[in-house]
Amino acid sequence: MKKFFALSLALALTFSTTVCAAETVVPTKDLPRIDTLSDNVEKALPEFTSNAVSEMDGVRDLPAIASASNLFTEGKETNATCIVDKVDVTAVRYAQKKAEQVGGTMLAVAELSAPGVNLVDAQVALTVEGVQAGDTVSVYKAVKGDWVAVDVVAVAENTVTIKFDSKGIYTLIK
């Protein structure tokens, strides 16, 4: 019985891995449909397929910002993912104004959320192109019309890890 159970688990893992891997590949014939879907939500194709923001109206040379999976909550790594979404041009201008006030340059601004995730002591690693280890990066969250500082846990090459306590608009300033 134990051998049968072990064989069943091995087969299940083998076939489920194959199926999961297949879901991440977009067949060439579906690219026009995916392109249309991405246009409908005002995202570039790479943004639509990768949980990233790389283009915004009125902002040039915006570094791509994305979320790594594996949010940390309650001191443990989970398989939850932070969702990164675009914001409107008003929020972009608001973030640029904050960057000017603190004497920095806005790297990115995005709405972050994690539906269904308990964000107790949560941290999220954001992938931000061009950030280097040792860079001084400040992060702010829009709360009722004001920017509130967010704790930056770590800055590494192309990664900024922050405390993440709730959904909202966040801006990263260098």
MARPA-839638 format. One record per residue: residue number from 1; residue in three letters; y negated, z negated, x negated of N, C-alpha, C, O in turn. Coordinates in nm, 3 decimals. Example, Ala and Ser with C-alpha at 12.3 -4.5 7.8 and 13.67 -1.06 7.14 Angstrom:
REM residues 2
<pt 1, ala, <0.569, -0.780, -1.319>, <0.450, -0.780, -1.230>, <0.330, -0.780, -1.320>, <0.332, -0.846, -1.424>> <pt 2, ser, <0.225, -0.708, -1.285>, <0.106, -0.714, -1.367>, <-0.003, -0.787, -1.290>, <-0.114, -0.804, -1.341>> 
REM end
This chain:
REM residues 174
<pt 1, met, <0.119, 0.000, -0.082>, <0.000, 0.000, 0.000>, <-0.127, 0.000, -0.088>, <-0.224, 0.070, -0.058>> <pt 2, lys, <-0.126, -0.079, -0.197>, <-0.241, -0.085, -0.285>, <-0.267, 0.050, -0.350>, <-0.382, 0.090, -0.366>> <pt 3, lys, <-0.160, 0.121, -0.387>, <-0.177, 0.253, -0.450>, <-0.237, 0.352, -0.350>, <-0.324, 0.431, -0.385>> <pt 4, phe, <-0.189, 0.345, -0.225>, <-0.242, 0.433, -0.122>, <-0.391, 0.406, -0.100>, <-0.471, 0.499, -0.089>> <pt 5, phe, <-0.428, 0.277, -0.094>, <-0.567, 0.239, -0.074>, <-0.654, 0.286, -0.191>, <-0.763, 0.340, -0.170>> <pt 6, ala, <-0.606, 0.267, -0.314>, <-0.680, 0.310, -0.433>, <-0.697, 0.461, -0.434>, <-0.804, 0.511, -0.467>> <pt 7, leu, <-0.591, 0.534, -0.398>, <-0.598, 0.680, -0.392>, <-0.698, 0.724, -0.285>, <-0.775, 0.818, -0.306>> <pt 8, ser, <-0.697, 0.657, -0.170>, <-0.790, 0.691, -0.061>, <-0.935, 0.671, -0.106>, <-1.021, 0.754, -0.079>> <pt 9, leu, <-0.961, 0.559, -0.174>, <-1.097, 0.534, -0.223>, <-1.140, 0.638, -0.326>, <-1.253, 0.686, -0.323>> <pt 10, ala, <-1.050, 0.671, -0.416>, <-1.081, 0.770, -0.519>, <-1.114, 0.905, -0.454>, <-1.210, 0.971, -0.494>> <pt 11, leu, <-1.035, 0.946, -0.357>, <-1.061, 1.073, -0.287>, <-1.193, 1.068, -0.210>, <-1.270, 1.164, -0.211>> <pt 12, ala, <-1.217, 0.955, -0.144>, <-1.342, 0.942, -0.068>, <-1.463, 0.951, -0.161>, <-1.561, 1.018, -0.128>> <pt 13, leu, <-1.458, 0.885, -0.275>, <-1.568, 0.891, -0.370>, <-1.586, 1.031, -0.425>, <-1.698, 1.079, -0.440>> <pt 14, thr, <-1.478, 1.097, -0.454>, <-1.484, 1.233, -0.508>, <-1.550, 1.328, -0.409>, <-1.642, 1.401, -0.444>> <pt 15, phe, <-1.503, 1.326, -0.284>, <-1.556, 1.420, -0.187>, <-1.696, 1.381, -0.140>, <-1.776, 1.470, -0.112>> <pt 16, ser, <-1.726, 1.253, -0.129>, <-1.860, 1.215, -0.085>, <-1.964, 1.249, -0.191>, <-2.076, 1.286, -0.158>> <pt 17, thr, <-1.929, 1.237, -0.319>, <-2.021, 1.274, -0.426>, <-2.052, 1.422, -0.419>, <-2.168, 1.462, -0.435>> <pt 18, thr, <-1.953, 1.503, -0.396>, <-1.973, 1.647, -0.387>, <-2.064, 1.682, -0.271>, <-2.153, 1.765, -0.285>> <pt 19, val, <-2.042, 1.621, -0.156>, <-2.124, 1.649, -0.038>, <-2.267, 1.605, -0.061>, <-2.360, 1.679, -0.028>> <pt 20, cys, <-2.288, 1.485, -0.117>, <-2.423, 1.436, -0.141>, <-2.497, 1.526, -0.239>, <-2.616, 1.554, -0.221>> <pt 21, ala, <-2.429, 1.571, -0.343>, <-2.493, 1.658, -0.440>, <-2.533, 1.790, -0.377>, <-2.638, 1.846, -0.409>> <pt 22, ala, <-2.450, 1.840, -0.286>, <-2.479, 1.968, -0.223>, <-2.604, 1.960, -0.136>, <-2.674, 2.060, -0.120>> <pt 23, glu, <-2.634, 1.844, -0.078>, <-2.749, 1.831, 0.009>, <-2.881, 1.844, -0.065>, <-2.983, 1.876, -0.004>> <pt 24, thr, <-2.883, 1.821, -0.195>, <-3.008, 1.825, -0.270>, <-3.045, 1.967, -0.315>, <-3.156, 1.989, -0.363>> <pt 25, val, <-2.955, 2.062, -0.299>, <-2.981, 2.199, -0.340>, <-3.027, 2.280, -0.219>, <-2.962, 2.279, -0.115>> <pt 26, val, <-3.139, 2.349, -0.233>, <-3.190, 2.433, -0.124>, <-3.142, 2.575, -0.150>, <-3.180, 2.635, -0.251>> <pt 27, pro, <-3.060, 2.630, -0.060>, <-3.015, 2.769, -0.079>, <-3.134, 2.865, -0.079>, <-3.232, 2.845, -0.008>> <pt 28, thr, <-3.124, 2.968, -0.159>, <-3.232, 3.066, -0.172>, <-3.271, 3.124, -0.037>, <-3.389, 3.148, -0.012>> <pt 29, lys, <-3.175, 3.147, 0.050>, <-3.205, 3.206, 0.181>, <-3.293, 3.115, 0.267>, <-3.359, 3.163, 0.359>> <pt 30, asp, <-3.293, 2.983, 0.239>, <-3.372, 2.888, 0.317>, <-3.511, 2.863, 0.261>, <-3.591, 2.792, 0.324>> <pt 31, leu, <-3.544, 2.918, 0.144>, <-3.675, 2.893, 0.083>, <-3.792, 2.933, 0.172>, <-3.888, 2.857, 0.181>> <pt 32, pro, <-3.789, 3.050, 0.238>, <-3.902, 3.083, 0.326>, <-3.920, 2.980, 0.439>, <-4.032, 2.947, 0.477>> <pt 33, arg, <-3.810, 2.930, 0.492>, <-3.818, 2.829, 0.600>, <-3.875, 2.699, 0.546>, <-3.960, 2.637, 0.610>> <pt 34, ile, <-3.830, 2.657, 0.428>, <-3.880, 2.534, 0.366>, <-4.028, 2.551, 0.334>, <-4.105, 2.457, 0.351>> <pt 35, asp, <-4.067, 2.670, 0.287>, <-4.208, 2.697, 0.256>, <-4.293, 2.683, 0.382>, <-4.401, 2.625, 0.377>> <pt 36, thr, <-4.244, 2.734, 0.493>, <-4.315, 2.722, 0.621>, <-4.326, 2.577, 0.663>, <-4.433, 2.533, 0.707>> <pt 37, leu, <-4.217, 2.501, 0.649>, <-4.220, 2.359, 0.685>, <-4.319, 2.283, 0.598>, <-4.392, 2.197, 0.647>> <pt 38, ser, <-4.322, 2.314, 0.469>, <-4.416, 2.244, 0.380>, <-4.560, 2.278, 0.417>, <-4.647, 2.191, 0.411>> <pt 39, asp, <-4.586, 2.403, 0.454>, <-4.721, 2.442, 0.496>, <-4.762, 2.366, 0.622>, <-4.878, 2.327, 0.635>> <pt 40, asn, <-4.668, 2.345, 0.714>, <-4.699, 2.275, 0.839>, <-4.743, 2.131, 0.816>, <-4.820, 2.078, 0.897>> <pt 41, val, <-4.698, 2.068, 0.711>, <-4.738, 1.930, 0.681>, <-4.840, 1.926, 0.568>, <-4.868, 1.821, 0.511>> <pt 42, glu, <-4.896, 2.043, 0.535>, <-5.001, 2.058, 0.435>, <-4.960, 2.004, 0.298>, <-5.036, 1.933, 0.232>> <pt 43, lys, <-4.839, 2.039, 0.258>, <-4.790, 2.003, 0.125>, <-4.743, 2.127, 0.052>, <-4.694, 2.221, 0.114>> <pt 44, ala, <-4.758, 2.125, -0.079>, <-4.702, 2.232, -0.161>, <-4.550, 2.217, -0.159>, <-4.500, 2.108, -0.133>> <pt 45, leu, <-4.478, 2.324, -0.186>, <-4.333, 2.320, -0.182>, <-4.275, 2.210, -0.272>, <-4.186, 2.138, -0.228>> <pt 46, pro, <-4.323, 2.194, -0.398>, <-4.269, 2.085, -0.480>, <-4.296, 1.947, -0.420>, <-4.214, 1.856, -0.435>> <pt 47, glu, <-4.409, 1.931, -0.352>, <-4.440, 1.803, -0.289>, <-4.344, 1.776, -0.173>, <-4.294, 1.665, -0.157>> <pt 48, phe, <-4.319, 1.879, -0.094>, <-4.235, 1.865, 0.025>, <-4.092, 1.828, -0.013>, <-4.026, 1.753, 0.059>> <pt 49, thr, <-4.044, 1.881, -0.123>, <-3.905, 1.857, -0.161>, <-3.886, 1.741, -0.257>, <-3.772, 1.707, -0.288>> <pt 50, ser, <-3.995, 1.678, -0.307>, <-3.975, 1.575, -0.409>, <-4.050, 1.444, -0.387>, <-4.060, 1.365, -0.481>> <pt 51, asn, <-4.104, 1.418, -0.268>, <-4.175, 1.292, -0.243>, <-4.289, 1.273, -0.342>, <-4.307, 1.165, -0.398>> <pt 52, ala, <-4.367, 1.378, -0.363>, <-4.476, 1.374, -0.460>, <-4.602, 1.433, -0.398>, <-4.597, 1.503, -0.298>> <pt 53, val, <-4.715, 1.403, -0.461>, <-4.842, 1.464, -0.424>, <-4.898, 1.528, -0.550>, <-4.918, 1.460, -0.651>> <pt 54, ser, <-4.924, 1.659, -0.545>, <-4.977, 1.726, -0.664>, <-5.101, 1.809, -0.637>, <-5.166, 1.855, -0.730>> <pt 55, glu, <-5.134, 1.831, -0.510>, <-5.253, 1.909, -0.476>, <-5.326, 1.840, -0.362>, <-5.264, 1.787, -0.270>> <pt 56, met, <-5.460, 1.843, -0.369>, <-5.541, 1.787, -0.261>, <-5.667, 1.868, -0.244>, <-5.725, 1.917, -0.341>> <pt 57, asp, <-5.710, 1.882, -0.119>, <-5.835, 1.952, -0.092>, <-5.950, 1.885, -0.164>, <-5.966, 1.763, -0.157>> <pt 58, gly, <-6.031, 1.964, -0.233>, <-6.151, 1.912, -0.295>, <-6.130, 1.841, -0.427>, <-6.226, 1.788, -0.484>> <pt 59, val, <-6.007, 1.838, -0.479>, <-5.981, 1.769, -0.605>, <-5.910, 1.866, -0.698>, <-5.806, 1.923, -0.664>> <pt 60, arg, <-5.968, 1.885, -0.816>, <-5.907, 1.974, -0.915>, <-5.839, 1.889, -1.023>, <-5.881, 1.777, -1.051>> <pt 61, asp, <-5.737, 1.944, -1.081>, <-5.666, 1.880, -1.192>, <-5.614, 1.742, -1.158>, <-5.613, 1.653, -1.243>> <pt 62, leu, <-5.570, 1.723, -1.035>, <-5.510, 1.597, -0.995>, <-5.371, 1.587, -1.056>, <-5.288, 1.675, -1.034>> <pt 63, pro, <-5.343, 1.481, -1.131>, <-5.208, 1.468, -1.184>, <-5.110, 1.441, -1.070>, <-5.145, 1.373, -0.973>> <pt 64, ala, <-4.991, 1.492, -1.081>, <-4.891, 1.466, -0.979>, <-4.861, 1.317, -0.975>, <-4.852, 1.252, -1.079>> <pt 65, ile, <-4.844, 1.263, -0.855>, <-4.803, 1.124, -0.837>, <-4.681, 1.125, -0.747>, <-4.678, 1.193, -0.644>> <pt 66, ala, <-4.582, 1.049, -0.786>, <-4.458, 1.040, -0.709>, <-4.404, 0.899, -0.722>, <-4.450, 0.821, -0.805>> <pt 67, ser, <-4.309, 0.868, -0.638>, <-4.246, 0.737, -0.645>, <-4.105, 0.752, -0.696>, <-4.029, 0.839, -0.652>> <pt 68, ala, <-4.071, 0.667, -0.789>, <-3.931, 0.659, -0.829>, <-3.856, 0.585, -0.719>, <-3.916, 0.507, -0.645>> <pt 69, ser, <-3.729, 0.608, -0.707>, <-3.652, 0.531, -0.611>, <-3.628, 0.393, -0.671>, <-3.682, 0.361, -0.777>> <pt 70, asn, <-3.550, 0.314, -0.606>, <-3.512, 0.182, -0.655>, <-3.630, 0.085, -0.659>, <-3.666, 0.033, -0.765>> <pt 71, leu, <-3.690, 0.063, -0.542>, <-3.792, -0.041, -0.530>, <-3.732, -0.176, -0.567>, <-3.615, -0.202, -0.542>> <pt 72, phe, <-3.813, -0.260, -0.626>, <-3.773, -0.397, -0.650>, <-3.827, -0.482, -0.537>, <-3.948, -0.480, -0.511>> <pt 73, thr, <-3.741, -0.556, -0.469>, <-3.784, -0.651, -0.367>, <-3.706, -0.779, -0.387>, <-3.589, -0.778, -0.423>> <pt 74, glu, <-3.774, -0.890, -0.361>, <-3.714, -1.022, -0.377>, <-3.648, -1.038, -0.514>, <-3.546, -1.105, -0.528>> <pt 75, gly, <-3.709, -0.976, -0.616>, <-3.660, -0.990, -0.753>, <-3.537, -0.907, -0.786>, <-3.480, -0.923, -0.893>> <pt 76, lys, <-3.496, -0.819, -0.695>, <-3.376, -0.739, -0.719>, <-3.406, -0.591, -0.699>, <-3.490, -0.554, -0.617>> <pt 77, glu, <-3.337, -0.509, -0.776>, <-3.349, -0.365, -0.759>, <-3.274, -0.324, -0.633>, <-3.163, -0.370, -0.608>> <pt 78, thr, <-3.335, -0.237, -0.553>, <-3.272, -0.186, -0.431>, <-3.262, -0.034, -0.442>, <-3.310, 0.025, -0.538>> <pt 79, asn, <-3.200, 0.027, -0.344>, <-3.196, 0.173, -0.342>, <-3.304, 0.231, -0.250>, <-3.303, 0.350, -0.219>> <pt 80, ala, <-3.398, 0.147, -0.207>, <-3.508, 0.191, -0.121>, <-3.608, 0.274, -0.201>, <-3.620, 0.259, -0.322>> <pt 81, thr, <-3.679, 0.362, -0.131>, <-3.777, 0.448, -0.194>, <-3.913, 0.430, -0.129>, <-3.923, 0.416, -0.007>> <pt 82, cys, <-4.016, 0.430, -0.208>, <-4.153, 0.428, -0.158>, <-4.192, 0.573, -0.128>, <-4.172, 0.662, -0.210>> <pt 83, ile, <-4.248, 0.595, -0.011>, <-4.289, 0.729, 0.029>, <-4.434, 0.751, -0.012>, <-4.520, 0.668, 0.016>> <pt 84, val, <-4.461, 0.863, -0.077>, <-4.594, 0.898, -0.124>, <-4.645, 1.014, -0.038>, <-4.583, 1.120, -0.032>> <pt 85, asp, <-4.759, 0.992, 0.030>, <-4.817, 1.095, 0.116>, <-4.961, 1.122, 0.079>, <-5.030, 1.038, 0.021>> <pt 86, lys, <-5.006, 1.242, 0.113>, <-5.145, 1.280, 0.091>, <-5.237, 1.202, 0.183>, <-5.195, 1.149, 0.286>> <pt 87, val, <-5.363, 1.195, 0.143>, <-5.467, 1.137, 0.226>, <-5.570, 1.245, 0.255>, <-5.568, 1.352, 0.194>> <pt 88, asp, <-5.661, 1.217, 0.348>, <-5.763, 1.318, 0.379>, <-5.875, 1.314, 0.276>, <-5.881, 1.223, 0.192>> <pt 89, val, <-5.962, 1.412, 0.283>, <-6.067, 1.427, 0.183>, <-6.164, 1.309, 0.185>, <-6.223, 1.276, 0.082>> <pt 90, thr, <-6.181, 1.243, 0.300>, <-6.267, 1.125, 0.307>, <-6.213, 1.014, 0.218>, <-6.290, 0.949, 0.147>> <pt 91, ala, <-6.083, 0.992, 0.222>, <-6.021, 0.889, 0.138>, <-6.032, 0.926, -0.010>, <-6.049, 0.839, -0.095>> <pt 92, val, <-6.023, 1.056, -0.040>, <-6.037, 1.100, -0.179>, <-6.178, 1.068, -0.229>, <-6.193, 1.013, -0.338>> <pt 93, arg, <-6.279, 1.100, -0.151>, <-6.418, 1.072, -0.191>, <-6.441, 0.921, -0.204>, <-6.512, 0.877, -0.295>> <pt 94, tyr, <-6.382, 0.845, -0.116>, <-6.392, 0.699, -0.119>, <-6.331, 0.645, -0.249>, <-6.388, 0.556, -0.312>> <pt 95, ala, <-6.218, 0.699, -0.290>, <-6.152, 0.658, -0.414>, <-6.234, 0.700, -0.537>, <-6.245, 0.625, -0.633>> <pt 96, gln, <-6.291, 0.821, -0.532>, <-6.374, 0.867, -0.643>, <-6.498, 0.778, -0.659>, <-6.540, 0.750, -0.771>> <pt 97, lys, <-6.554, 0.734, -0.547>, <-6.670, 0.645, -0.553>, <-6.631, 0.512, -0.617>, <-6.708, 0.457, -0.696>> <pt 98, lys, <-6.514, 0.459, -0.584>, <-6.468, 0.334, -0.644>, <-6.450, 0.352, -0.795>, <-6.486, 0.263, -0.872>> <pt 99, ala, <-6.395, 0.464, -0.836>, <-6.377, 0.491, -0.979>, <-6.511, 0.491, -1.051>, <-6.523, 0.436, -1.160>> <pt 100, glu, <-6.612, 0.553, -0.990>, <-6.745, 0.555, -1.050>, <-6.801, 0.414, -1.060>, <-6.863, 0.379, -1.161>> <pt 101, gln, <-6.780, 0.331, -0.957>, <-6.831, 0.194, -0.957>, <-6.774, 0.111, -1.071>, <-6.843, 0.026, -1.128>> <pt 102, val, <-6.647, 0.134, -1.104>, <-6.584, 0.054, -1.210>, <-6.589, 0.124, -1.345>, <-6.535, 0.073, -1.443>> <pt 103, gly, <-6.655, 0.239, -1.351>, <-6.672, 0.310, -1.477>, <-6.546, 0.380, -1.526>, <-6.524, 0.392, -1.646>> <pt 104, gly, <-6.467, 0.427, -1.434>, <-6.344, 0.496, -1.471>, <-6.332, 0.631, -1.406>, <-6.427, 0.682, -1.346>> <pt 105, thr, <-6.213, 0.689, -1.419>, <-6.182, 0.819, -1.359>, <-6.064, 0.803, -1.266>, <-5.962, 0.743, -1.302>> <pt 106, met, <-6.078, 0.856, -1.146>, <-5.967, 0.849, -1.052>, <-5.853, 0.937, -1.102>, <-5.870, 1.057, -1.124>> <pt 107, leu, <-5.738, 0.876, -1.118>, <-5.618, 0.952, -1.155>, <-5.553, 1.011, -1.032>, <-5.519, 1.130, -1.029>> <pt 108, ala, <-5.535, 0.928, -0.931>, <-5.464, 0.971, -0.811>, <-5.501, 0.881, -0.695>, <-5.546, 0.768, -0.715>> <pt 109, val, <-5.483, 0.931, -0.576>, <-5.498, 0.852, -0.454>, <-5.392, 0.902, -0.357>, <-5.373, 1.022, -0.341>> <pt 110, ala, <-5.324, 0.809, -0.292>, <-5.216, 0.846, -0.200>, <-5.190, 0.732, -0.105>, <-5.225, 0.617, -0.131>> <pt 111, glu, <-5.127, 0.767, 0.007>, <-5.081, 0.664, 0.100>, <-4.938, 0.630, 0.063>, <-4.852, 0.718, 0.056>> <pt 112, leu, <-4.912, 0.502, 0.041>, <-4.778, 0.455, 0.005>, <-4.720, 0.377, 0.122>, <-4.790, 0.299, 0.186>> <pt 113, ser, <-4.592, 0.399, 0.149>, <-4.524, 0.324, 0.253>, <-4.376, 0.313, 0.219>, <-4.324, 0.388, 0.136>> <pt 114, ala, <-4.311, 0.219, 0.284>, <-4.167, 0.200, 0.268>, <-4.112, 0.151, 0.401>, <-4.084, 0.033, 0.417>> <pt 115, pro, <-4.097, 0.242, 0.497>, <-4.055, 0.203, 0.632>, <-3.921, 0.130, 0.630>, <-3.825, 0.172, 0.565>> <pt 116, gly, <-3.918, 0.018, 0.703>, <-3.794, -0.057, 0.717>, <-3.756, -0.142, 0.597>, <-3.647, -0.199, 0.594>> <pt 117, val, <-3.844, -0.152, 0.498>, <-3.813, -0.229, 0.377>, <-3.891, -0.360, 0.379>, <-4.011, -0.361, 0.405>> <pt 118, asn, <-3.822, -0.470, 0.353>, <-3.887, -0.600, 0.340>, <-3.957, -0.605, 0.205>, <-3.890, -0.606, 0.101>> <pt 119, leu, <-4.088, -0.607, 0.204>, <-4.164, -0.595, 0.081>, <-4.201, -0.731, 0.019>, <-4.310, -0.746, -0.037>> <pt 120, val, <-4.112, -0.827, 0.028>, <-4.134, -0.957, -0.034>, <-4.120, -0.941, -0.185>, <-4.016, -0.898, -0.234>> <pt 121, asp, <-4.225, -0.977, -0.259>, <-4.227, -0.965, -0.405>, <-4.186, -0.825, -0.451>, <-4.114, -0.810, -0.549>> <pt 122, ala, <-4.233, -0.724, -0.380>, <-4.193, -0.586, -0.411>, <-4.277, -0.527, -0.524>, <-4.394, -0.560, -0.541>> <pt 123, gln, <-4.212, -0.440, -0.600>, <-4.278, -0.363, -0.705>, <-4.230, -0.219, -0.693>, <-4.115, -0.193, -0.660>> <pt 124, val, <-4.321, -0.126, -0.719>, <-4.284, 0.014, -0.717>, <-4.333, 0.079, -0.846>, <-4.445, 0.055, -0.891>> <pt 125, ala, <-4.247, 0.161, -0.903>, <-4.282, 0.239, -1.022>, <-4.331, 0.375, -0.974>, <-4.255, 0.451, -0.913>> <pt 126, leu, <-4.456, 0.405, -1.001>, <-4.514, 0.533, -0.963>, <-4.517, 0.624, -1.084>, <-4.562, 0.584, -1.192>> <pt 127, thr, <-4.470, 0.745, -1.067>, <-4.476, 0.844, -1.172>, <-4.610, 0.914, -1.163>, <-4.642, 0.975, -1.061>> <pt 128, val, <-4.690, 0.903, -1.269>, <-4.823, 0.964, -1.271>, <-4.834, 1.043, -1.401>, <-4.833, 0.986, -1.509>> <pt 129, glu, <-4.846, 1.176, -1.388>, <-4.854, 1.261, -1.506>, <-4.973, 1.222, -1.593>, <-5.082, 1.196, -1.543>> <pt 130, gly, <-4.950, 1.219, -1.723>, <-5.058, 1.198, -1.818>, <-5.087, 1.055, -1.857>, <-5.165, 1.031, -1.949>> <pt 131, val, <-5.027, 0.958, -1.790>, <-5.047, 0.818, -1.827>, <-4.961, 0.788, -1.948>, <-4.844, 0.828, -1.955>> <pt 132, gln, <-5.018, 0.717, -2.044>, <-4.945, 0.680, -2.166>, <-4.932, 0.529, -2.173>, <-5.014, 0.455, -2.119>> <pt 133, ala, <-4.828, 0.484, -2.242>, <-4.810, 0.341, -2.265>, <-4.935, 0.289, -2.336>, <-4.984, 0.351, -2.430>> <pt 134, gly, <-4.985, 0.178, -2.290>, <-5.105, 0.120, -2.350>, <-5.234, 0.160, -2.282>, <-5.338, 0.098, -2.307>> <pt 135, asp, <-5.232, 0.261, -2.195>, <-5.352, 0.299, -2.120>, <-5.393, 0.184, -2.028>, <-5.309, 0.110, -1.977>> <pt 136, thr, <-5.523, 0.171, -2.008>, <-5.573, 0.073, -1.912>, <-5.584, 0.143, -1.777>, <-5.667, 0.232, -1.758>> <pt 137, val, <-5.500, 0.101, -1.685>, <-5.498, 0.160, -1.551>, <-5.521, 0.048, -1.449>, <-5.450, -0.053, -1.450>> <pt 138, ser, <-5.619, 0.068, -1.363>, <-5.646, -0.026, -1.253>, <-5.598, 0.038, -1.125>, <-5.607, 0.160, -1.108>> <pt 139, val, <-5.549, -0.044, -1.034>, <-5.502, 0.007, -0.905>, <-5.571, -0.074, -0.796>, <-5.582, -0.196, -0.804>> <pt 140, tyr, <-5.617, -0.002, -0.693>, <-5.684, -0.065, -0.580>, <-5.622, -0.015, -0.451>, <-5.573, 0.098, -0.442>> <pt 141, lys, <-5.625, -0.104, -0.351>, <-5.574, -0.070, -0.218>, <-5.689, -0.083, -0.119>, <-5.766, -0.179, -0.125>> <pt 142, ala, <-5.701, 0.015, -0.028>, <-5.805, 0.010, 0.075>, <-5.762, -0.089, 0.184>, <-5.658, -0.071, 0.248>> <pt 143, val, <-5.844, -0.193, 0.203>, <-5.816, -0.294, 0.305>, <-5.942, -0.316, 0.388>, <-6.041, -0.370, 0.338>> <pt 144, lys, <-5.938, -0.273, 0.512>, <-6.050, -0.291, 0.606>, <-6.183, -0.246, 0.547>, <-6.284, -0.316, 0.559>> <pt 145, gly, <-6.184, -0.130, 0.484>, <-6.307, -0.073, 0.433>, <-6.347, -0.116, 0.293>, <-6.448, -0.070, 0.241>> <pt 146, asp, <-6.269, -0.202, 0.231>, <-6.299, -0.247, 0.094>, <-6.180, -0.215, 0.004>, <-6.066, -0.207, 0.050>> <pt 147, trp, <-6.208, -0.197, -0.125>, <-6.102, -0.179, -0.223>, <-6.064, -0.315, -0.279>, <-6.151, -0.390, -0.326>> <pt 148, val, <-5.937, -0.348, -0.273>, <-5.886, -0.476, -0.323>, <-5.796, -0.446, -0.443>, <-5.710, -0.359, -0.436>> <pt 149, ala, <-5.818, -0.519, -0.552>, <-5.738, -0.498, -0.673>, <-5.591, -0.529, -0.647>, <-5.558, -0.624, -0.576>> <pt 150, val, <-5.505, -0.449, -0.705>, <-5.360, -0.466, -0.696>, <-5.309, -0.499, -0.836>, <-5.356, -0.440, -0.934>> <pt 151, asp, <-5.215, -0.591, -0.845>, <-5.160, -0.627, -0.976>, <-5.082, -0.510, -1.036>, <-4.993, -0.453, -0.972>> <pt 152, val, <-5.117, -0.475, -1.159>, <-5.043, -0.374, -1.234>, <-4.942, -0.449, -1.319>, <-4.979, -0.532, -1.402>> <pt 153, val, <-4.814, -0.421, -1.298>, <-4.707, -0.491, -1.368>, <-4.685, -0.432, -1.507>, <-4.669, -0.505, -1.604>> <pt 154, ala, <-4.684, -0.297, -1.515>, <-4.658, -0.232, -1.643>, <-4.715, -0.090, -1.641>, <-4.723, -0.025, -1.537>> <pt 155, val, <-4.754, -0.046, -1.761>, <-4.797, 0.093, -1.780>, <-4.712, 0.149, -1.893>, <-4.713, 0.096, -2.004>> <pt 156, ala, <-4.640, 0.255, -1.864>, <-4.556, 0.320, -1.964>, <-4.586, 0.470, -1.959>, <-4.670, 0.514, -1.881>> <pt 157, glu, <-4.517, 0.547, -2.039>, <-4.540, 0.691, -2.040>, <-4.508, 0.750, -1.903>, <-4.395, 0.743, -1.855>> <pt 158, asn, <-4.611, 0.809, -1.841>, <-4.602, 0.873, -1.709>, <-4.560, 0.778, -1.597>, <-4.515, 0.825, -1.493>> <pt 159, thr, <-4.573, 0.647, -1.616>, <-4.531, 0.551, -1.514>, <-4.628, 0.434, -1.506>, <-4.669, 0.377, -1.607>> <pt 160, val, <-4.663, 0.399, -1.382>, <-4.743, 0.278, -1.356>, <-4.666, 0.198, -1.252>, <-4.640, 0.246, -1.141>> <pt 161, thr, <-4.629, 0.075, -1.288>, <-4.556, -0.012, -1.196>, <-4.653, -0.113, -1.138>, <-4.726, -0.181, -1.211>> <pt 162, ile, <-4.655, -0.122, -1.003>, <-4.750, -0.210, -0.935>, <-4.679, -0.302, -0.838>, <-4.566, -0.277, -0.797>> <pt 163, lys, <-4.748, -0.411, -0.802>, <-4.704, -0.495, -0.691>, <-4.732, -0.415, -0.565>, <-4.837, -0.353, -0.551>> <pt 164, phe, <-4.637, -0.417, -0.472>, <-4.648, -0.335, -0.352>, <-4.613, -0.422, -0.232>, <-4.496, -0.446, -0.203>> <pt 165, asp, <-4.718, -0.468, -0.162>, <-4.693, -0.563, -0.053>, <-4.701, -0.502, 0.086>, <-4.654, -0.564, 0.182>> <pt 166, ser, <-4.760, -0.383, 0.099>, <-4.768, -0.322, 0.232>, <-4.811, -0.176, 0.224>, <-4.860, -0.128, 0.121>> <pt 167, lys, <-4.790, -0.108, 0.335>, <-4.833, 0.030, 0.347>, <-4.985, 0.037, 0.333>, <-5.056, -0.055, 0.375>> <pt 168, gly, <-5.033, 0.144, 0.275>, <-5.178, 0.160, 0.265>, <-5.217, 0.271, 0.171>, <-5.132, 0.338, 0.112>> <pt 169, ile, <-5.348, 0.290, 0.158>, <-5.402, 0.389, 0.066>, <-5.430, 0.320, -0.066>, <-5.501, 0.220, -0.071>> <pt 170, tyr, <-5.373, 0.374, -0.172>, <-5.385, 0.318, -0.305>, <-5.450, 0.422, -0.396>, <-5.424, 0.541, -0.383>> <pt 171, thr, <-5.534, 0.376, -0.487>, <-5.592, 0.464, -0.587>, <-5.566, 0.408, -0.726>, <-5.571, 0.287, -0.747>> <pt 172, leu, <-5.538, 0.496, -0.819>, <-5.516, 0.459, -0.958>, <-5.634, 0.511, -1.038>, <-5.671, 0.628, -1.027>> <pt 173, ile, <-5.693, 0.423, -1.118>, <-5.813, 0.455, -1.194>, <-5.789, 0.425, -1.339>, <-5.738, 0.319, -1.374>> <pt 174, lys, <-5.826, 0.520, -1.426>, <-5.809, 0.504, -1.571>, <-5.945, 0.486, -1.635>, <-5.955, 0.471, -1.757>> 
REM end
